[in-house]
Amino acid sequence: MLTLLYYIFDLVGFIPAYSQEQIVNVVMMVVQILSFIGIVTDPTTKGIKDSEQAQGYEKPKE
């Protein structure tokens, strides 16, 4: 998505003040912070905590 946006910017002659890599780094940092505080959750389980099965694991499945 970001690559497409930069491609469109290039077509119209707009040069962003920040590189694509800088923007990706900021977005990744924000997602990591949101995950750390519990805002981003596992979409494969109902609710905001692990399933009963996952809570019973001693170590991750291989």
KACOR-V961851 format. One record per run of one state. SS is the DSSP state (H for helix, E for strand, - for the rest). FROM is the first residue (numbers start at 1). TO is the last residue. If there is no record, write none. Layout:
ss->SS from->FROM to->TO
ss->SS from->FROM to->TO
This chain:
ss->- from->1 to->1
ss->H from->2 to->12
ss->- from->13 to->19
ss->H from->20 to->36
ss->- from->37 to->51
ss->H from->52 to->55
ss->- from->56 to->62
